[in-house]
Amino acid sequence: MTAATPTPWTELDSPLGPLLLTADPATGALASLSVPGQKGGRTLQDGRRRDPALFRAAEEQLAAYLAGELKEFQLEFSTHGSEFRERVWAALDDVPYGATTTYGAIATRIGAPRAAVRAVGGAIGANPLLIVRPCHRVIGADGALTGYAGGLDRKVRLLTLEGSL
């Protein structure tokens, strides 16, 4: 029996606080991006190895985005959710920089019934790739800045950066 390949990770400083990034050990694709205090966020555990070089492209693109110089990430992702969650997460990728959408609109976009709005909200709340997969662009139907796993203060900062607040 062979030991599992350790999960690569790095931590980046940002205006939003430290960002913890992990990659899929098999492909090197970005698997998670978490912030301190994030609901359901990743934490460092045994079986991980620090590998800042693997995350150079993510680091450069995140810095450019947070400086207001990048509007669309060009990174390979490796997420592992149910088929429903993967469809919701993919729909987030279609929400343009500077725009917002609603949970209901995401449900419609993926072909789910209106009654699936709560399930859509749960999938968005479980998004493992904060910032790069823009769940911060999803707001309530009444325009309210509803929950954000990374904290409402960060959601406000990201929406302000993008000019949608």
HELIX and SHEET records of a PDB file:
HELIX    1   1 PRO A   52  PHE A   55  5                                   4    
HELIX    2   2 ARG A   56  LEU A   66  1                                  11    
HELIX    3   3 GLU A   83  LEU A   92  1                                  10    
HELIX    4   4 TYR A  103  ARG A  109  1                                   7    
HELIX    5   5 ARG A  114  ALA A  116  5                                   3    
HELIX    6   6 VAL A  117  GLY A  125  1                                   9    
HELIX    7   7 CYS A  135  ARG A  137  5                                   3    
HELIX    8   8 LEU A  152  LEU A  161  1                                  10    
SHEET    1   A 4 LEU A  30  SER A  34  0                                        
SHEET    2   A 4 LEU A  19  ALA A  23 -1                                        
SHEET    3   A 4 THR A   7  LEU A  12 -1                                        
SHEET    4   A 4 ARG A  48  ARG A  50  1                                        
SHEET    1   B 2 THR A 101  THR A 102  0                                        
SHEET    2   B 2 VAL A 138  ILE A 139  1                                        
END                                                                             
